[in-house]
Amino acid sequence: MKKFLKWLKSPASDFALFILLLILANLAAHNAFLRLDLTAPKSYSLSKASCSLVKNLEEPLNVRVFFADNLPAPYNEVAQYVKDILVEYKGAANSKFSVNYMDMSKPENEKIAREYGLRQIQIQEVKNHEVGFKQAYMGIVVSYGDNIELMDGITSVDGFEYSLTTKISKMISLSDTLAALNGGEKITLTLYASDALSKFREQAEDLLRNGVAAANKQNLDSLTFRLVSPDSAEVDALSEKYGLPRLNVQGKTGAVETALFGAVLEYGEKFILLPVQISRSLFGYGVGGLDDIEGTISLALESLLSKTTKIGYITGHGEVSREAQGNPYGQQDVMNAANFEAMLSDMYELSDIDLSKDEIPVEMGLVIVNGPKSDFSESELYKLDQFIMKGGNVLFFVDGVLPGQQDYYGNVSFAPNELNIDRLLEKYGVSRGKNLVLDKNCYTQMDRQSGKQNLLWVPVLQKNSLAKKNLITKNLGYVIMLLNGSLDVTAAEANKNLKTTVLAKSSENSWTMDKNIMLNPNLLMPPAEKEKIKAQNLAVLLEGKFDSAFESAPELPESEEGADENAAAVNAASSDFSKIESNAHLKSGVQSGKIIVFSSSNITTGQVIEGNVSGNPIAMFLMNAVDYLSGNEDFCTMRTKGLSVNALNVKSPLFADFMKLFNQFGLVVLVALCGLVVIKKRNARRRKIDEKYNPDDERRIK
């Protein structure tokens, strides 16, 4: 022992102790390591949404990785990225998350991959100075309970985290969300019914209690029911808080009393107003909205606790169709939103809504108005307006101009798109230009006859034309727009209740046209007045509590009065009341809402959204907009982590060519110049030393 201690104290043990220190340090670092992600979009780090999702798993979730060994470049980089990002998932998750890496050199694992439905992909490799091809598995299988999801053919890292997180999110049922409610807090369904409406209250209470009891059987007993009978002093405050309609009830004696009647589903600071209200039918006064109340509660509960999955798509005004149509020549028509719907289908489900017949369903927090070509009726505008007042979100695509007739030479003329939906937009602070924005920083194409052509109506927006701090556009390198009008948000910016963000604008070398518009590059010339050449807003975001575009509720046509046949479910004799007047109109928002206005519907069509949307900047822009309005803000940055969307901020073709050559040869030249500078300085130092210490020596240090 004395010899060992002496050896430890002596210099002879230094090397051995150093090796031991390295081994212990590596063992410690294996369990407690630090990684720094210095990339701007945090490409190698998990977003908050992913961390939160896997941290709260209630059931075991397993990820099986089926990647072949010894993959050639660049596929080996993809395999390494998948492994690294799964380490991040594992580190953020609870004990329910597990990862298995399958050894694909074993035949039994290849059989498992085939049974799951994974397919081999053909990849190119260079071996022994020869180019060849091989078949390899590059996919993962995610299982959660009895659900299984596949991610097959993973040949790029772009959007990997987004795809994996959305698949996991889809697999986790609503019961997991309910089980994770903080502190066991109950979700409350409250029936607000004044004493003056006691006859309606008694019968509606029974149906709502039964509905809550039935819903609890499917939702982990997470709901509770309560009845509140507000007095006249509380009516105004509750009406303003929840958007409940105030009722003027006149009894037999002629006295008029202000009352309240409605049902609210509430959890924390979020709430949803159920479509339970007093209306007049052929049978007298009754309570509508109680038909299938269990289903109504379940849909509202899903919307309250989870992110929006169902999106309304307004129809009936010439909007862009969601269905792909063929033409007589067998070619596919691109003037539809089929690809737009397909790219959203992983997370969302679009459903048509005809506002002339239907209300906006309670479970929908977002509706899309895509390219209307005709006016809305007064009641349709009012439904949209009141939806926004209740905290609903709307994504508008409204064109500045519409195509008209085609001349002898095939040129299509465009005319201003006059629509009464401007009544809503202008009240909210957005003034829509009935024009076409033309931009010198645009898409170019080669024509056999004319050579290079600048398509001025197809602006190419660089980073400086996109909102740098907003999650929707933060990581986008460029976006190609199409046939846009201009948007003026001066009024919205002056409204202190709203937060206004210009998401996209044209370059400083752009202008507008509102007359004699034909898409012929040879006929489109910039105006002589320099002040007319300036950037134009193409997409804007407004957030906050909006003011209604209506002073009061419009009077409905006779055909719409008493249309609720279910109102007879809870019916009081008309003789009990001489008159009941409802005032459900909201003059301002009771919850904060969000609207995004794009000045073109063409960007949702197959003209710019092709079948494969991966890496397509405009597709990412639109999906980010939908995610943001649906409450899935974290998905925006998650989707755009891939570096493929980043592009050079091109000032001119000459500058682009210079940067291209610099990336190819510039760094090599800089390194060589640095080397020459170092050699020159070393020689100068040698000469200085020689002259100082050996001034008479004829030899020179070479």
KETORTOR-747343 format. One record per residue (C-alpha): z, x, y; residue in one letter. Coordinates in steps of 0.05 Angstrom, whole numbers, padded with zeros to 5 digits, always signed. Layout:
ZXYA ...
//
This chain:
+00000+00000+00000M +00017+00058+00047K -00051+00089+00034K -00085+00022+00048F -00048+00013+00113L -00064+00084+00133K -00137+00071+00117W -00136+00008+00160L -00109+00046+00219K -00159+00103+00211S -00230+00103+00239P -00256+00101+00167A -00242+00026+00162S -00279+00007+00226D -00345-00009+00193F -00314-00050+00136A -00271-00089+00186L -00332-00102+00229F -00370-00131+00168I -00309-00174+00151L -00306-00199+00223L -00379-00220+00221L -00368-00258+00156I -00308-00295+00183L -00343-00310+00249A -00403-00340+00211N -00357-00382+00168L -00322-00409+00230A -00387-00421+00267A -00415-00460+00208H -00362-00514+00218N -00353-00508+00294A -00417-00487+00328F -00444-00495+00398L -00516-00512+00415R -00546-00515+00484L -00609-00557+00496D -00642-00528+00557L -00705-00571+00554T -00715-00619+00612A -00722-00683+00569P -00667-00660+00521K -00717-00658+00463S -00667-00628+00414Y -00607-00671+00430S -00589-00742+00410L -00588-00797+00462S -00526-00839+00474K -00558-00898+00438A -00569-00858+00374S -00498-00829+00376C -00467-00897+00387S -00508-00928+00331L -00489-00880+00276V -00417-00872+00300K -00402-00946+00287N -00433-00954+00219L -00396-01005+00176E -00435-00994+00112E -00461-00929+00080P -00527-00906+00108L -00567-00853+00070N -00627-00813+00093V -00669-00780+00039R -00716-00726+00064V -00780-00715+00023F -00812-00653+00053F -00851-00602+00013A -00828-00530+00014D -00866-00472+00046N -00907-00516+00092L -00958-00478+00135P -00956-00479+00211A -00950-00524+00249P -00921-00570+00195Y -00864-00523+00180N -00841-00532+00253E -00840-00607+00242V -00798-00599+00179A -00750-00554+00216Q -00745-00603+00274Y -00730-00661+00227V -00676-00620+00194K -00645-00599+00260D -00644-00669+00289I -00613-00698+00226L -00558-00646+00234V -00547-00677+00303E -00544-00747+00272Y -00495-00723+00219K -00451-00690+00272G -00448-00754+00314A -00439-00803+00257A -00378-00826+00219N -00366-00815+00145S -00415-00871+00127K -00476-00828+00145F -00505-00780+00093S -00568-00739+00085V -00601-00714+00021N -00657-00662+00021Y -00700-00673-00040M -00728-00612-00076D -00802-00631-00080M -00816-00575-00130S -00783-00619-00183K -00829-00672-00216P -00772-00723-00218E -00766-00722-00142N -00841-00732-00134E -00834-00792-00179K -00778-00819-00136I -00821-00810-00074A -00878-00849-00106R -00831-00905-00127E -00808-00912-00055Y -00880-00917-00033G -00887-00849+00002L -00956-00819+00000R -00979-00747+00000Q -01018-00725+00061I -01073-00673+00063Q -01056-00611+00105I -01096-00549+00119Q -01069-00480+00103E -01095-00408+00107V -01080-00367+00045K -01109-00301+00022N -01156-00302+00082H -01185-00368+00059E -01179-00438+00089V -01157-00490+00039G -01125-00558+00034F -01063-00581-00003K -01027-00647-00015Q -00955-00651+00009A -00900-00702+00020Y -00875-00707+00091M -00832-00769+00096G -00762-00797+00096I -00729-00858+00066V -00671-00894+00101V -00627-00941+00061S -00572-00986+00088Y -00541-01035+00040G -00599-01068+00004D -00648-01052+00060N -00697-00994+00055I -00743-00968+00110E -00796-00913+00104L -00821-00862+00154M -00883-00833+00121D -00933-00781+00144G -00887-00746+00195I -00936-00694+00222T -00910-00693+00294S -00842-00689+00326V -00863-00736+00383D -00820-00799+00383G -00784-00781+00318F -00714-00798+00343E -00739-00863+00373Y -00772-00885+00308S -00712-00867+00266L -00661-00899+00312T -00701-00964+00319T -00708-00969+00243K -00634-00959+00234I -00620-01009+00288S -00664-01061+00254K -00629-01050+00188M -00559-01062+00216I -00545-01136+00215S -00509-01177+00267L -00447-01177+00224S -00439-01102+00237D -00440-01115+00312T -00389-01171+00305L -00343-01128+00262A -00344-01073+00315A -00320-01117+00372L -00266-01080+00411N -00195-01099+00394G -00215-01161+00355G -00229-01198+00420E -00258-01267+00409K -00323-01294+00437I -00308-01358+00474T -00349-01421+00477L -00322-01463+00535T -00339-01535+00550L -00328-01549+00624Y -00323-01624+00632A -00288-01661+00689S -00243-01721+00676D -00294-01767+00710A -00340-01753+00650L -00287-01762+00596S -00330-01808+00554K -00384-01754+00549F -00332-01700+00541R -00297-01730+00480E -00360-01736+00438Q -00391-01670+00461A -00326-01635+00445E -00327-01657+00372D -00399-01633+00362L -00386-01566+00396L -00323-01554+00356R -00361-01568+00292N -00417-01522+00315G -00368-01466+00328V -00334-01476+00260A -00402-01473+00225A -00424-01412+00265A -00359-01376+00248N -00375-01379+00174K -00436-01336+00186Q -00407-01292+00240N -00340-01264+00214L -00298-01318+00248D -00311-01286+00316S -00317-01349+00359L -00265-01393+00390T -00273-01459+00427F -00236-01483+00488R -00240-01544+00533L -00231-01539+00608V -00226-01600+00653S -00235-01572+00724P -00210-01611+00783D -00254-01622+00845S -00227-01559+00878A -00251-01515+00821E -00320-01545+00814V -00355-01503+00867D -00326-01437+00843A -00345-01449+00770L -00414-01474+00789S -00428-01411+00829E -00400-01365+00775K -00437-01393+00715Y -00494-01433+00746G -00466-01499+00719L -00496-01562+00750P -00452-01602+00799R -00454-01677+00785L -00442-01731+00836N -00411-01788+00795V -00408-01857+00825Q -00365-01907+00788G -00363-01983+00790K -00319-01983+00851T -00372-01944+00890G -00328-01881+00899A -00366-01816+00890V -00333-01756+00856E -00360-01686+00846T -00356-01666+00773A -00377-01610+00726L -00407-01612+00656F -00435-01554+00616G -00422-01504+00560A -00417-01429+00568V -00415-01375+00513L -00378-01315+00540E -00356-01245+00518Y -00328-01196+00568G -00369-01197+00631E -00431-01225+00596K -00444-01299+00588F -00500-01347+00569I -00506-01419+00593L -00522-01465+00535L -00573-01521+00546P -00519-01575+00542V -00524-01622+00601Q -00522-01695+00621I -00590-01726+00629S -00619-01796+00633R -00660-01825+00576S -00687-01893+00558L -00619-01910+00529F -00579-01893+00591G -00540-01830+00608Y -00528-01782+00551G -00515-01709+00534V -00576-01668+00515G -00580-01602+00479G -00532-01620+00422L -00586-01626+00369D -00578-01568+00320D -00520-01541+00361I -00502-01492+00305E -00571-01459+00311G -00566-01458+00387T -00498-01424+00384I -00523-01372+00333S -00584-01355+00375L -00543-01350+00438A -00492-01306+00402L -00546-01259+00378E -00574-01254+00448S -00504-01243+00478L -00482-01187+00432L -00546-01151+00414S -00605-01125+00453K -00661-01173+00468T -00709-01179+00409T -00747-01242+00426K -00793-01241+00486I -00827-01302+00517G -00901-01297+00533Y -00923-01347+00586I -00988-01385+00571T -01030-01440+00602G -01058-01404+00663H -01113-01361+00634G -01066-01304+00615E -01090-01246+00572V -01093-01270+00501S -01048-01238+00448R -01101-01249+00395E -01160-01203+00382A -01226-01240+00383Q -01292-01217+00353G -01360-01229+00386N -01426-01252+00355P -01447-01180+00343Y -01386-01166+00299G -01354-01121+00351Q -01281-01127+00368Q -01265-01152+00438D -01218-01105+00475V -01200-01154+00531M -01137-01178+00496N -01064-01157+00489A -01065-01150+00413A -01050-01075+00415N -00997-01087+00468F -00962-01136+00422E -00971-01090+00362A -00937-01031+00397M -00877-01075+00413L -00871-01105+00343S -00824-01052+00317D -00769-01077+00362M -00791-01143+00392Y -00823-01209+00374E -00868-01244+00425L -00870-01320+00427S -00915-01364+00469D -00882-01409+00521I -00919-01465+00555D -00877-01480+00616L -00912-01546+00627S -00880-01572+00564K -00822-01526+00546D -00761-01494+00576E -00748-01420+00568I -00705-01415+00505P -00633-01394+00513V -00640-01333+00467E -00694-01301+00510M -00672-01253+00564G -00742-01229+00580L -00809-01264+00592V -00877-01234+00606I -00928-01263+00655V -00992-01225+00637N -01054-01236+00680G -01052-01308+00703P -01118-01333+00732K -01099-01403+00755S -01041-01434+00794D -00975-01455+00765F -00948-01525+00775S -00887-01535+00819E -00842-01547+00759S -00868-01485+00723E -00854-01441+00782L -00785-01472+00787Y -00769-01457+00714K -00787-01384+00724L -00747-01381+00788D -00684-01411+00759Q -00691-01366+00698F -00687-01306+00744I -00629-01337+00782M -00590-01341+00717K -00599-01267+00705G -00664-01270+00666G -00715-01213+00669N -00790-01220+00681V -00847-01171+00671L -00905-01190+00716F -00977-01165+00708F -01016-01196+00765V -01086-01173+00783D -01107-01162+00855G -01179-01180+00840V -01217-01216+00785L -01286-01204+00758P -01340-01252+00779G -01415-01256+00769Q -01460-01200+00744Q -01523-01181+00782D -01592-01162+00756Y -01573-01089+00747Y -01509-01104+00708G -01461-01093+00765N -01401-01141+00764V -01374-01165+00831S -01299-01176+00841F -01264-01229+00884A -01192-01233+00909P -01144-01265+00860N -01110-01321+00899E -01049-01348+00861L -00990-01390+00880N -00944-01345+00839I -00942-01305+00904D -00892-01357+00927R -00841-01327+00879L -00860-01254+00887L -00859-01256+00963E -00791-01290+00964K -00765-01234+00919Y -00794-01182+00966G -00861-01163+00935V -00925-01177+00974S -00987-01171+00930R -01052-01145+00959G -01114-01184+00938K -01153-01120+00934N -01174-01062+00890L -01143-00993+00896V -01191-00935+00893L -01167-00863+00884D -01203-00796+00887K -01153-00769+00836N -01185-00810+00781C -01215-00809+00711Y -01283-00776+00705T -01339-00785+00655Q -01407-00753+00642M -01469-00796+00649D -01535-00773+00621R -01573-00794+00683Q -01523-00784+00739S -01482-00728+00710G -01408-00726+00727K -01381-00793+00754Q -01314-00807+00787N -01287-00874+00764L -01248-00888+00828L -01219-00952+00800W -01184-00914+00743V -01129-00874+00779P -01097-00816+00743V -01025-00813+00766L -00991-00745+00763Q -00916-00732+00761K -00909-00734+00837N -00936-00806+00835S -00883-00830+00786L -00809-00844+00798A -00775-00779+00779K -00705-00807+00771K -00718-00874+00737N -00712-00875+00661L -00778-00912+00654I -00821-00856+00683T -00774-00796+00683K -00807-00758+00626N -00878-00781+00634L -00927-00726+00653G -00984-00770+00675Y -01009-00842+00670V -01079-00872+00672I -01082-00939+00707M -01140-00988+00712L -01165-01039+00764L -01101-01042+00804N -01085-01079+00868G -01034-01056+00920S -00961-01078+00925L -00918-01079+00988D -00843-01078+00977V -00820-01072+01049T -00783-01139+01046A -00748-01120+00981A -00725-01054+01009E -00694-01090+01068A -00654-01136+01021N -00585-01105+01012K -00574-01145+00948N -00632-01112+00913L -00646-01042+00888K -00720-01027+00895T -00756-00971+00858T -00830-00955+00864V -00846-00935+00792L -00918-00914+00804A -00965-00904+00863K -01034-00876+00874S -01047-00808+00905S -01051-00795+00980E -01127-00796+00973N -01133-00870+00958S -01153-00933+00995W -01165-01007+00983T -01225-01054+00982M -01222-01130+00987D -01295-01148+01000K -01362-01135+00967N -01329-01100+00908I -01375-01073+00853M -01355-01020+00803L -01412-00972+00818N -01390-00901+00834P -01450-00892+00880N -01430-00952+00923L -01356-00938+00931L -01343-00896+00993M -01277-00882+01029P -01266-00916+01097P -01281-00878+01161A -01211-00892+01188E -01164-00837+01163K -01102-00881+01170E -01129-00927+01115K -01129-00870+01065I -01058-00867+01037K -01017-00877+00974A -01012-00948+00947Q -00956-00977+00905N -00981-00998+00835L -00917-01015+00798A -00848-01033+00825V -00779-01049+00798L -00729-01096+00831L -00657-01103+00807E -00600-01146+00833G -00585-01218+00852K -00646-01253+00878F -00652-01311+00926D -00687-01373+00901S -00757-01389+00925A -00737-01463+00926F -00690-01499+00975E -00677-01552+00923S -00701-01573+00855A -00771-01604+00857P -00778-01676+00836E -00806-01681+00766L -00866-01725+00749P -00848-01790+00715E -00874-01764+00649S -00821-01709+00649E -00762-01753+00668E -00718-01772+00610G -00760-01730+00563A -00700-01708+00523D -00698-01756+00464E -00636-01721+00437N -00597-01744+00497A -00582-01808+00459A -00540-01768+00410A -00481-01775+00457V -00493-01838+00496N -00449-01876+00543A -00464-01947+00564A -00501-01949+00630S -00454-02001+00654S -00397-01950+00657D -00432-01914+00714F -00473-01941+00771S -00504-01873+00784K -00499-01800+00764I -00536-01748+00805E -00543-01677+00780S -00550-01617+00825N -00563-01557+00779A -00605-01519+00830H -00585-01446+00840L -00599-01421+00910K -00583-01349+00890S -00572-01309+00827G -00507-01318+00789V -00521-01255+00748Q -00561-01193+00765S -00633-01196+00741G -00691-01148+00738K -00765-01157+00750I -00821-01107+00744I -00888-01121+00777V -00952-01086+00755F -01013-01098+00798S -01060-01101+00738S -01063-01137+00671S -01120-01093+00646N -01070-01039+00627I -01044-01084+00571T -01113-01092+00539T -01151-01050+00488G -01188-01016+00546Q -01129-00968+00554V -01083-00983+00495I -01118-00960+00431E -01094-00972+00360G -01053-00908+00357N -01005-00911+00415V -00967-00847+00397S -00971-00800+00456G -01009-00850+00498N -00976-00846+00567P -00993-00916+00591I -00968-00945+00524A -00903-00907+00533M -00898-00931+00605F -00904-01004+00584L -00857-00997+00524M -00806-00964+00570N -00813-01021+00619A -00799-01072+00564V -00741-01032+00537D -00710-01026+00607Y -00715-01100+00619L -00687-01115+00550S -00625-01072+00559G -00649-01015+00516N -00650-00963+00571E -00633-00905+00525D -00696-00917+00485F -00737-00897+00546C -00717-00824+00547T -00713-00823+00471M -00786-00843+00464R -00813-00793+00514T -00777-00731+00489K -00842-00705+00459G -00875-00652+00501L -00945-00679+00489S -00939-00727+00548V -00927-00671+00597N -00989-00651+00635A -01009-00603+00690L -01003-00631+00760N -01076-00620+00776V -01096-00611+00849K -01169-00594+00836S -01215-00575+00778P -01216-00503+00803L -01140-00500+00802F -01139-00529+00732A -01189-00476+00707D -01146-00422+00740F -01083-00446+00705M -01119-00451+00639K -01142-00378+00644L -01073-00356+00668F -01040-00387+00607N -01090-00352+00562Q -01092-00283+00593F -01045-00283+00654G -00980-00267+00617L -01013-00208+00580V -01039-00180+00646V -00970-00188+00678L -00936-00151+00621V -00988-00095+00626A -00977-00089+00702L -00902-00088+00693C -00910-00031+00642G -00953+00009+00691L -00901-00001+00746V -00846+00023+00700V -00886+00085+00680I -00902+00101+00753K -00828+00095+00773K -00806+00139+00715R -00856+00194+00734N -00833+00190+00807A -00761+00199+00784R -00779+00258+00742R -00815+00292+00799R -00756+00279+00845K -00707+00311+00796I -00754+00370+00785D -00761+00382+00860E -00686+00380+00871K -00661+00424+00814Y -00722+00468+00799N -00761+00474+00864P -00789+00544+00846D -00805+00528+00774D -00880+00527+00764E -00873+00482+00704R -00874+00408+00716R -00843+00354+00674I -00900+00314+00645K 
//
